[in-house]
Amino acid sequence: MFKKSLSHLGTFFLAVLSLLPLSILYIMADTAYLLIYYVFGYRRKVVRENLTNAFPEKTIEEVRSIEKKYYRYLAGLIFEVIKMSNISVKEINKRFVFKNKEQVNEYLKNGESVLVCSAHYGNWEWGTMGIGLNFVTADHYPIYKPLSNQIFDKWFRRIRSKFGNKLIPMRQTLRAIQASKDTPSIFSFGNDQSPSKNELHYWQTFLNQPAYIQLGIEKIAKRTNRPIFYFRISVIKRGYYEVDCVPLCLNPKDTQDYEITRLHTEFLEEIIKSEPAYWLWSHRRWKHKPAEAISNNNIIKEEQMQQFA
Protein backbone atom coordinates (compact mmCIF):
# COMPACT_ATOMS: atom_id res chain seq x y z
CA MET A 1 0.00 0.00 0.00
CA PHE A 2 2.84 2.40 0.87
CA LYS A 3 4.59 1.68 -2.43
CA LYS A 4 1.36 2.31 -4.34
CA SER A 5 0.77 5.62 -2.51
CA LEU A 6 4.35 6.65 -3.24
CA SER A 7 3.86 5.90 -6.93
CA HIS A 8 0.67 8.01 -7.03
CA LEU A 9 2.55 10.84 -5.32
CA GLY A 10 5.35 10.51 -7.86
CA THR A 11 3.05 10.79 -10.87
CA PHE A 12 1.28 13.78 -9.26
CA PHE A 13 4.65 15.49 -8.79
CA LEU A 14 5.56 14.81 -12.43
CA ALA A 15 2.23 16.29 -13.56
CA VAL A 16 2.91 19.46 -11.57
CA LEU A 17 6.45 19.73 -13.00
CA SER A 18 5.07 19.41 -16.54
CA LEU A 19 3.24 22.73 -16.08
CA LEU A 20 6.56 24.59 -16.02
CA PRO A 21 7.96 26.00 -19.28
CA LEU A 22 10.81 24.09 -20.90
CA SER A 23 13.22 26.96 -20.22
CA ILE A 24 12.78 26.38 -16.48
CA LEU A 25 12.88 22.60 -16.86
CA TYR A 26 16.22 22.84 -18.65
CA ILE A 27 17.67 24.81 -15.74
CA MET A 28 16.50 21.99 -13.49
CA ALA A 29 18.01 19.48 -15.94
CA ASP A 30 21.43 21.14 -15.66
CA THR A 31 21.28 20.73 -11.88
CA ALA A 32 20.12 17.14 -12.30
CA TYR A 33 23.09 16.48 -14.60
CA LEU A 34 25.54 17.51 -11.89
CA LEU A 35 23.82 15.24 -9.37
CA ILE A 36 23.42 12.25 -11.71
CA TYR A 37 26.98 12.37 -13.03
CA TYR A 38 29.18 13.76 -10.28
CA VAL A 39 27.29 12.95 -7.07
CA PHE A 40 25.40 9.70 -7.66
CA GLY A 41 27.38 8.41 -10.66
CA TYR A 42 24.25 6.79 -12.09
CA ARG A 43 25.38 3.74 -14.12
CA ARG A 44 28.63 5.50 -14.90
CA LYS A 45 30.55 2.22 -14.97
CA VAL A 46 28.07 0.80 -17.49
CA VAL A 47 28.28 3.89 -19.71
CA ARG A 48 32.06 3.98 -19.54
CA GLU A 49 32.37 0.28 -20.34
CA ASN A 50 29.95 0.56 -23.28
CA LEU A 51 31.72 3.59 -24.72
CA THR A 52 35.21 2.15 -24.31
CA ASN A 53 34.26 -1.14 -25.93
CA ALA A 54 32.39 0.61 -28.75
CA PHE A 55 35.21 3.04 -29.55
CA PRO A 56 38.54 1.33 -28.74
CA GLU A 57 40.33 3.81 -31.00
CA LYS A 58 39.35 6.80 -28.85
CA THR A 59 41.52 8.20 -26.09
CA ILE A 60 40.43 8.34 -22.45
CA GLU A 61 39.86 12.08 -22.81
CA GLU A 62 37.64 11.57 -25.88
CA VAL A 63 35.57 8.88 -24.12
CA ARG A 64 35.17 11.05 -21.05
CA SER A 65 34.02 13.98 -23.24
CA ILE A 66 31.33 11.84 -24.89
CA GLU A 67 30.34 10.50 -21.48
CA LYS A 68 29.76 13.96 -20.01
CA LYS A 69 27.85 15.10 -23.09
CA TYR A 70 25.71 11.99 -22.83
CA TYR A 71 24.77 12.62 -19.20
CA ARG A 72 23.86 16.24 -19.93
CA TYR A 73 21.67 15.04 -22.81
CA LEU A 74 20.12 12.34 -20.58
CA ALA A 75 19.23 14.88 -17.90
CA GLY A 76 17.56 17.11 -20.49
CA LEU A 77 15.73 14.11 -21.96
CA ILE A 78 14.25 13.22 -18.56
CA PHE A 79 12.68 16.66 -18.24
CA GLU A 80 11.53 16.66 -21.87
CA VAL A 81 9.68 13.41 -21.15
CA ILE A 82 8.12 14.98 -18.06
CA LYS A 83 6.96 17.91 -20.21
CA MET A 84 5.07 15.51 -22.49
CA SER A 85 2.23 15.44 -19.99
CA ASN A 86 1.46 19.09 -20.70
CA ILE A 87 3.01 19.83 -24.10
CA SER A 88 0.92 21.30 -26.90
CA VAL A 89 0.58 20.31 -30.54
CA LYS A 90 2.14 23.62 -31.56
CA GLU A 91 5.16 23.03 -29.34
CA ILE A 92 5.79 19.50 -30.64
CA ASN A 93 5.48 20.58 -34.27
CA LYS A 94 7.92 23.42 -33.65
CA ARG A 95 10.50 21.27 -31.90
CA PHE A 96 10.17 17.99 -33.82
CA VAL A 97 10.24 18.45 -37.60
CA PHE A 98 9.74 15.61 -40.09
CA LYS A 99 11.31 15.78 -43.56
CA ASN A 100 11.13 13.55 -46.64
CA LYS A 101 7.81 12.11 -45.51
CA GLU A 102 6.19 12.18 -48.97
CA GLN A 103 6.93 8.53 -49.79
CA VAL A 104 5.44 7.35 -46.50
CA ASN A 105 2.34 9.45 -47.12
CA GLU A 106 2.02 8.05 -50.64
CA TYR A 107 1.72 4.50 -49.27
CA LEU A 108 -0.83 5.60 -46.69
CA LYS A 109 -2.94 7.57 -49.20
CA ASN A 110 -3.07 4.44 -51.36
CA GLY A 111 -4.54 2.51 -48.44
CA GLU A 112 -1.30 0.65 -47.65
CA SER A 113 0.45 0.29 -44.29
CA VAL A 114 4.11 0.79 -43.37
CA LEU A 115 6.52 -0.25 -40.64
CA VAL A 116 8.81 2.27 -38.96
CA CYS A 117 12.14 1.35 -37.43
CA SER A 118 13.93 3.69 -35.05
CA ALA A 119 16.03 3.59 -31.89
CA HIS A 120 16.55 5.07 -28.45
CA TYR A 121 18.36 8.02 -29.95
CA GLY A 122 17.61 11.71 -29.49
CA ASN A 123 14.16 12.18 -28.01
CA TRP A 124 12.37 9.09 -29.27
CA GLU A 125 9.41 9.83 -26.98
CA TRP A 126 8.69 13.15 -28.69
CA GLY A 127 9.22 11.32 -31.95
CA THR A 128 6.39 8.95 -31.08
CA MET A 129 4.10 11.92 -30.45
CA GLY A 130 5.24 13.55 -33.68
CA ILE A 131 4.36 10.54 -35.81
CA GLY A 132 0.80 10.73 -34.57
CA LEU A 133 0.62 14.38 -35.68
CA ASN A 134 2.42 14.11 -39.03
CA PHE A 135 0.73 11.07 -40.55
CA VAL A 136 -2.94 11.69 -39.82
CA THR A 137 -4.22 9.48 -42.67
CA ALA A 138 -3.16 6.38 -40.73
CA ASP A 139 -3.46 4.89 -37.27
CA HIS A 140 -0.14 4.90 -35.42
CA TYR A 141 0.74 1.91 -33.23
CA PRO A 142 3.96 2.33 -31.23
CA ILE A 143 5.24 -1.02 -29.92
CA TYR A 144 6.36 -0.74 -26.30
CA LYS A 145 7.48 -2.82 -23.35
CA PRO A 146 5.17 -2.27 -20.32
CA LEU A 147 6.75 -1.05 -17.09
CA SER A 148 6.66 -3.33 -14.05
CA ASN A 149 5.18 -0.52 -11.92
CA GLN A 150 1.54 -0.40 -13.03
CA ILE A 151 0.93 3.15 -11.83
CA PHE A 152 3.91 4.59 -13.71
CA ASP A 153 3.06 2.38 -16.69
CA LYS A 154 -0.43 3.89 -16.78
CA TRP A 155 1.06 7.41 -16.58
CA PHE A 156 3.47 6.65 -19.44
CA ARG A 157 0.73 5.11 -21.59
CA ARG A 158 -1.44 8.19 -21.07
CA ILE A 159 1.21 10.69 -22.16
CA ARG A 160 2.47 8.49 -25.00
CA SER A 161 -1.09 8.11 -26.29
CA LYS A 162 -1.59 11.83 -26.75
CA PHE A 163 -2.37 12.99 -30.27
CA GLY A 164 -3.97 9.72 -31.35
CA ASN A 165 -1.25 7.13 -30.76
CA LYS A 166 -2.44 3.59 -29.95
CA LEU A 167 0.18 1.82 -27.84
CA ILE A 168 0.64 -1.92 -28.32
CA PRO A 169 2.52 -4.14 -25.84
CA MET A 170 5.27 -6.11 -27.58
CA ARG A 171 3.60 -9.48 -27.11
CA GLN A 172 0.39 -8.27 -28.75
CA THR A 173 1.97 -6.95 -31.96
CA LEU A 174 0.82 -9.69 -34.34
CA ARG A 175 -2.71 -9.61 -32.98
CA ALA A 176 -2.87 -5.82 -33.43
CA ILE A 177 -1.55 -6.04 -37.00
CA GLN A 178 -4.17 -8.63 -37.86
CA ALA A 179 -6.93 -6.49 -36.32
CA SER A 180 -5.85 -3.39 -38.27
CA LYS A 181 -5.20 -5.05 -41.63
CA ASP A 182 -8.10 -3.30 -43.39
CA THR A 183 -6.98 0.25 -42.61
CA PRO A 184 -3.73 2.15 -43.33
CA SER A 185 -1.47 1.97 -40.30
CA ILE A 186 2.02 2.69 -39.03
CA PHE A 187 3.59 0.26 -36.59
CA SER A 188 6.78 1.70 -35.11
CA PHE A 189 9.55 -0.37 -33.52
CA GLY A 190 12.58 0.51 -31.41
CA ASN A 191 14.90 -2.37 -32.25
CA ASP A 192 18.12 -1.40 -30.48
CA GLN A 193 17.65 -2.93 -27.04
CA SER A 194 18.79 -6.36 -25.93
CA PRO A 195 16.26 -9.18 -26.54
CA SER A 196 14.92 -11.19 -23.64
CA LYS A 197 16.67 -14.48 -22.81
CA ASN A 198 14.15 -16.61 -24.72
CA GLU A 199 14.67 -14.53 -27.90
CA LEU A 200 18.46 -14.82 -28.29
CA HIS A 201 18.36 -16.24 -31.81
CA TYR A 202 20.58 -14.00 -33.93
CA TRP A 203 23.68 -11.94 -33.27
CA GLN A 204 26.02 -9.74 -35.26
CA THR A 205 28.82 -7.32 -34.52
CA PHE A 206 27.39 -4.00 -33.37
CA LEU A 207 29.69 -1.18 -32.29
CA ASN A 208 32.72 -3.45 -32.14
CA GLN A 209 31.00 -6.08 -29.97
CA PRO A 210 28.89 -9.20 -30.56
CA ALA A 211 25.27 -8.29 -29.88
CA TYR A 212 22.02 -10.23 -30.03
CA ILE A 213 19.46 -8.34 -32.16
CA GLN A 214 15.68 -8.32 -31.92
CA LEU A 215 14.03 -9.93 -34.95
CA GLY A 216 10.49 -8.62 -34.51
CA ILE A 217 10.35 -6.08 -37.31
CA GLU A 218 11.95 -8.47 -39.83
CA LYS A 219 9.53 -11.29 -39.02
CA ILE A 220 6.51 -9.01 -39.39
CA ALA A 221 7.84 -7.31 -42.53
CA LYS A 222 8.46 -10.61 -44.33
CA ARG A 223 5.07 -11.96 -43.26
CA THR A 224 3.12 -8.86 -44.37
CA ASN A 225 5.48 -7.38 -47.02
CA ARG A 226 4.92 -3.93 -45.53
CA PRO A 227 7.66 -1.45 -46.53
CA ILE A 228 10.08 -0.39 -43.80
CA PHE A 229 11.20 3.19 -43.23
CA TYR A 230 13.92 4.19 -40.82
CA PHE A 231 13.05 7.39 -38.97
CA ARG A 232 16.47 8.89 -38.38
CA ILE A 233 16.44 11.43 -35.54
CA SER A 234 19.00 14.24 -35.54
CA VAL A 235 19.56 16.62 -32.63
CA ILE A 236 19.65 20.15 -34.03
CA LYS A 237 20.13 21.82 -30.66
CA ARG A 238 18.76 21.30 -27.18
CA GLY A 239 15.04 20.70 -27.41
CA TYR A 240 14.95 20.74 -31.23
CA TYR A 241 14.99 17.66 -33.42
CA GLU A 242 14.64 16.64 -37.05
CA VAL A 243 13.50 13.30 -38.44
CA ASP A 244 14.52 12.04 -41.87
CA CYS A 245 12.11 9.39 -43.19
CA VAL A 246 14.55 7.04 -44.94
CA PRO A 247 13.27 4.08 -47.03
CA LEU A 248 15.12 1.07 -45.63
CA CYS A 249 13.45 -1.90 -47.34
CA LEU A 250 10.43 -1.51 -49.63
CA ASN A 251 9.98 -5.19 -50.60
CA PRO A 252 10.72 -7.29 -47.51
CA LYS A 253 9.60 -10.58 -49.10
CA ASP A 254 12.47 -10.31 -51.57
CA THR A 255 15.12 -10.24 -48.84
CA GLN A 256 17.26 -13.02 -47.43
CA ASP A 257 16.98 -14.17 -43.82
CA TYR A 258 18.43 -11.57 -41.42
CA GLU A 259 19.07 -9.09 -44.25
CA ILE A 260 16.60 -6.57 -42.82
CA THR A 261 18.04 -7.00 -39.34
CA ARG A 262 21.55 -6.36 -40.64
CA LEU A 263 20.34 -3.32 -42.55
CA HIS A 264 18.72 -1.50 -39.64
CA THR A 265 21.51 -2.46 -37.21
CA GLU A 266 24.25 -1.17 -39.50
CA PHE A 267 22.23 1.97 -40.23
CA LEU A 268 21.92 2.71 -36.52
CA GLU A 269 25.63 2.07 -36.03
CA GLU A 270 26.43 4.76 -38.60
CA ILE A 271 24.10 7.21 -36.81
CA ILE A 272 25.71 6.55 -33.44
CA LYS A 273 29.24 6.87 -34.78
CA SER A 274 28.42 10.24 -36.34
CA GLU A 275 27.21 11.70 -33.01
CA PRO A 276 27.52 9.16 -30.17
CA ALA A 277 26.33 11.24 -27.20
CA TYR A 278 22.62 10.97 -28.06
CA TRP A 279 22.19 7.19 -27.83
CA LEU A 280 21.08 5.36 -24.65
CA TRP A 281 24.49 4.30 -23.34
CA SER A 282 23.27 3.58 -19.81
CA HIS A 283 21.31 0.57 -21.09
CA ARG A 284 23.08 -2.79 -20.59
CA ARG A 285 22.95 -3.46 -24.31
CA TRP A 286 25.58 -6.21 -24.36
CA LYS A 287 24.56 -8.12 -21.22
CA HIS A 288 23.95 -11.27 -23.31
CA LYS A 289 27.02 -12.40 -25.24
CA PRO A 290 27.15 -15.41 -27.57
CA ALA A 291 29.74 -17.81 -26.18
CA GLU A 292 31.35 -18.41 -29.57
CA ALA A 293 31.98 -14.67 -30.05
CA ILE A 294 33.49 -13.77 -26.69
CA SER A 295 37.17 -12.87 -26.78
CA ASN A 296 39.54 -10.68 -24.83
CA ASN A 297 39.11 -8.03 -27.49
CA ASN A 298 35.38 -7.77 -26.83
CA ILE A 299 35.47 -7.36 -23.08
CA ILE A 300 36.91 -4.31 -21.38
CA LYS A 301 39.87 -4.95 -19.11
CA GLU A 302 39.70 -3.89 -15.49
CA GLU A 303 42.93 -1.98 -15.89
CA GLN A 304 41.36 0.06 -18.68
CA MET A 305 38.59 1.14 -16.31
CA GLN A 306 41.10 2.11 -13.70
CA GLN A 307 42.68 4.62 -16.07
CA PHE A 308 39.57 6.79 -15.67
CA ALA A 309 39.99 7.10 -11.91
N, C-alpha and C positions, 0 to 999 in steps of 0.2 A: 504493500500500500504506500509506504514511504517513497519507494522508487518511482511509482506511478505518479504521485503528487509532485515529485521533483521534476519529472519529465514534463508534466503540464506547466509547471512554473517556468521551465526552460523555454518551451515553445511560446509562452506568453511574453517572456523577456525578448525573444527574437522578433516577435511581432511588433513590440514597442520600438526596438532598435530600427526596424525597417522603415519607420516613419521619418527617420532622419535623412537629410539630403546626402547624396554620395560624397560630396566634398567633406562633410563631417565624418562620415564613415571611413574615408581614406586616412584621415588624421588618426582615427582609432586603429586602423590597420597598421599604420607605421609604428604605433606603440606596441601592438600585438606582435609585430615582426621582431622587435627587440626582445620581448619576453619569450616567444617561441624559439628563437634561434640562440640567443645568448644566455638566457636564464634557465629555461627548461630543456633546451636542446632536443626538441621533439623529433624523434626518429633521425637524428643527425647521423648516427652511425650507418643507418640503412641508406640514407641519401648519399653519403660519402662513398660507401661501398659500391652502390649502383653507378655513380658517376665515374669512379676510378676504373671500374671494370669496363664501362661503356667507352671510355676515352683514354686508353692506356698511353696514347701519344701525348697527352696534355701534362703540363707541369702541375706541381702541387698548387702553385699560385693560381693557375688557370682554373683548376677544379674548384678551389675555394671561392673564386670569383663567381663561377656559375652557381655554386651552392648558395651563396648569399643572395644572389639575384633571384634564385628559385624561392627562397623563404620569403622574400619581400613580395614576390608575385603571389605566393600561397596565402599570405596574410590578407592581401587585397582581394583575392578570390573568395575567401571566407565571408568577407563583408559584402561582396557583390552578390553572393548567394543569399545572404540574409535580406538584402534589398529586394530580392525577387518577390517577396511577400507583398510589397507595396509599390512595385515599379509599374509605370504606365506603358501603354502601347507606343506612345510618342517617344519615350525615353529609350525603349528597346530598339526601335527602328533607327534612332539617331546613333546609337552606340554599337549596333550589330548590323552591319551592312552586307547583303548578299550580292555577289556578282556572278555573271555567266550562268544565270539560272534559266535561260530560255529553253535549253534542251530538256531540262527536267519538266518545265511547264508544258512543253510540246507533248511529251508522253501522257501527262495528266489530262490535258485537254482532249486527247484522243481516247480517253477512257482507260488508259493503261496505268499500271502501278509500278513504283520503283522502290529500290532498296538503297538506303544511305548508310555508308560506312564512315565512321569518324573515330575520334580517340579522346582521351582525357588530356586535352591540350588546349591552352588558352582558357576561355570560359565556356566550357561545353554546356553548362547549365543554361546560360543565356542563349546559346546556340539552339538548344531544344525549344526554348520559347520562340525564338526567331523563325524557326521552320514553320511553326503553327501560324505565324503571321504572314509569311512570304509565299506560301503555297496553299492558298485558300480554296483551290478547286479540288483538294484531296483531303482525306482524313489522315492525320499524322499520329503514328503509333511508336513512341519511343520505347525501346526494350530496356528494362531496368531490373536490377537485383534488389529485392525488398530488404529494408533494414531489419535487424533483429528486434530493435525497440519499436513496438507497434505505434506508440504515440508520436515519436519522431518520424516514423515511416509515413504516418497519416499526414503530418505537417508537410513533409517533402512531396508527397503525392499531390497535395492540394496546390502548392506553389508551382510544381512542374506541370500541372494540368491547366494552368492559366492559358488563355488564348486558344482554347480548343484542342489541346493535346490529349490523347487517350493512352495513358500509360499501360504497358503490358508487362507483367512479370515474365522473366526469362523462360520459365518452364511452360508458359501458356502461349508461346509465340506461334507455333504451328496451328493451334486451335483458332487464334485470332486471325491469322492469314486466311484460313479456310472460311471463317465467318464473314470476312470483308472482301471476298474474291469478286463480288459483283460491282464493286465501286472503286474508283481510283483511290489509291492509298500510298502513303510513304511509311515504310517501317525503317527506323533508324537504329543502328547498332554501334556500340562502342566496343571494339574488338581487341583492345590492347592490354586487358588485364589477364592475370593468370587463370587458366581454367581450374575448375574444381578437380579433386583427385580422381573422380570416376570419369573424367573427360580428357585425360592425358593421352591423346591418340596421335598427335602429330607435333613435331618440333622442327625448328630451323634456327639458324644463327640470327640473332636479333641484337643489334648494338654490341657486337663482339662477344656474345654469350649464347649458349644453347638455351632456347626458350620454347616451352610448349605454347601453342597458339590455339585460340578458340576457333572452332570450325562452323559455328552456327550460321553465319551469313553465307558461306559457300554452299552448305547443304541446302538452305532454303532457295538460294539463287538457282542452283542446278535443278531443283525440283520444280520451280515455278517459271524459270527463264526470265525473271524480272531483271531489268538492267540495274547495274550498281553504279552509284556515283559516290565519289569520295568528297566529303565536305571539308575542305582544308581551311582551318582557322589560322589567321595571322593576327598577331597583336600589333596594332598600329601605335598605340600609346596606352597608358593606364586608363582602363575603362572604355576603350574603343577597339573594336574588332572588325575584321573583314573575313568573309567566307567565300572561297572560290569553289564553285560546284564543278568538280572535275569528273568527266566520264571515265570510270575505271574498267568496267567490263559490260558491254552492251548485249552480248549474246552468251550468257553463262553456260548454256548447254553445249556449246562448242569447245569448252575448255577441258583441259586434262585435270585429273584429280590433284587437288592442292594448289593448282595454278592461281586461283582467285586468292587463296590464303597467302601465297607468296607475294602476290601483287600488292595487296593492301598493307602487308607487313613491311615490305621494302619501301613502299611509298611513305609510310609513317616514319621509318628510319631516316629517310632523307629530310623530312620536315624537322625532326628532332635535331639532327646534326646541324641544320642551318641556324637554329636558334634554340639551344637545349634547355634554357631556363624555364620554359613554359609547359613542360610535360610533368606528369605526376610522379616525381622521383621518390617520394616517400612511400609509395606502394611497394610491397615486397614482390616485385614482378618476377624474379627468378628464384622463388622459393622452391619450385619443383624443377629438378635437373635430371635429364635422362642419363642413366648410369654410363651408357656407352659414349657420352659426349663430355663427361667431366674430365678435366685435366688441370694441371697446375696453372696453366695459362688462363683458365676461365675463372679461377677463384682468387680473390684478393688475398694477399699475404698479410699476416698480422703486422709484420714490420712496416709494410706500406702504410697501414692505418696509423701507426705510431708516428710517422713523419708529420702528421697533421697536428700533433699535440703542441 
